[in-house]
Amino acid sequence: MSDSAPPLLFLDVDGPLIPFGATRHQLPDGYPVFEPEQGSGGTGGNPLIARIDPGLGPRLRALPCELVWATTWESEANECIAPWLGLPELPVVSWPEPSPAVAPAGLHWKTPALVRWAAGRPFAWVDDEINDTDRAWVEAHHPGRSLLLRVDAWRGLTDADFTALDAWLRLPGG
């Protein structure tokens, strides 16, 4: 690993980019539906992609990091979502088969795989299912800096999330 390599940003899709689960009280008019930016891809036949604000693409590109898909969409994120957001093809975390090893109760199944993928490199992880067990596990098993940012699935990424990510990614040693 090069000392000049930027931190990684592991990005989940469902929740952070495609909001879901809002109540009628939270969003009385339902979720907004977006039109693709000029030159970006269409929805690829998936109507949920239209919930992704294409304006998130430039904001993600502006972050000082290497973006990596950390989603069950896997390579489909590059086929459908990257063009919608105007992102280049991104690296994709391939999920291993479930391990018979006993994990602590409450540990997200993605957590060990992301720590292995990072290989000591600083990383931020944006997901709607992160909890304190994940944070403790990463702290105990990852020698580099990390930020595990839990996003409210019904809202998706917010201005406050981008502010927190940008500030953390710009910290020295990252």
Long-range contacts (C-beta under 8 A, 24 or more apart in sequence): 1-119, 1-120, 1-121, 5-66, 5-121, 6-64, 6-65, 6-66, 6-169, 6-174, 7-64, 7-65, 7-66, 7-121, 7-122, 7-123, 7-124, 7-145, 7-169, 7-174, 8-65, 8-66, 8-68, 8-117, 8-118, 8-121, 8-122, 8-123, 8-124, 9-60, 9-63, 9-65, 9-66, 9-67, 9-68, 9-123, 9-124, 9-125, 9-126, 9-165, 9-169, 10-68, 10-70, 10-93, 10-114, 10-117, 10-118, 10-123, 10-124, 10-125, 10-126, 10-127, 11-60, 11-67, 11-68, 11-69, 11-70, 11-71, 11-90, 11-126, 12-70, 12-71, 12-125, 12-126, 12-127, 12-128, 12-129, 12-151, 13-69, 13-71, 13-72, 13-73, 13-77, 13-81, 14-71, 14-72, 14-73, 14-128, 14-153, 15-127, 15-128, 15-129, 15-151, 15-152, 15-153, 15-156, 16-126, 16-127, 16-128, 16-151, 16-156, 16-157, 16-161, 17-52, 17-56, 17-81, 17-85, 17-156, 17-157, 18-48, 18-49, 18-51, 18-52, 18-156, 19-51, 19-153, 19-154, 19-155, 19-156, 20-48, 20-51, 20-153, 20-154, 21-153, 21-154, 22-154, 22-155, 23-154, 26-154, 27-154, 36-84, 37-84, 37-86, 39-86, 40-83, 40-84, 40-85, 40-86, 41-80, 41-83, 41-84, 42-84, 43-80, 43-84, 44-79, 44-80, 46-80, 49-80, 49-81, 49-84, 52-81, 52-84, 52-85, 53-156, 54-84, 54-85, 54-86, 56-85, 56-157, 57-84, 57-85, 57-86, 57-87, 58-86, 59-162, 60-85, 60-87, 61-86, 61-87, 62-166, 63-162, 63-165, 63-166, 63-169, 64-166, 64-169, 64-170, 65-124, 65-169, 66-91, 68-92, 68-93, 68-117, 69-93, 70-110, 70-114, 70-125, 70-127, 93-117, 104-133, 104-137, 105-133, 106-131, 106-133, 106-134, 107-133, 107-134, 107-137, 108-133, 108-134, 111-137, 111-138, 112-137, 112-141, 115-141, 115-142, 118-142, 118-144, 118-146, 120-144, 122-146, 122-173, 122-174, 123-147, 124-148, 124-149, 124-165, 124-168, 124-169, 125-149, 126-151, 126-157, 126-161, 126-165, 127-151, 128-152, 128-153, 145-171, 145-173, 145-174
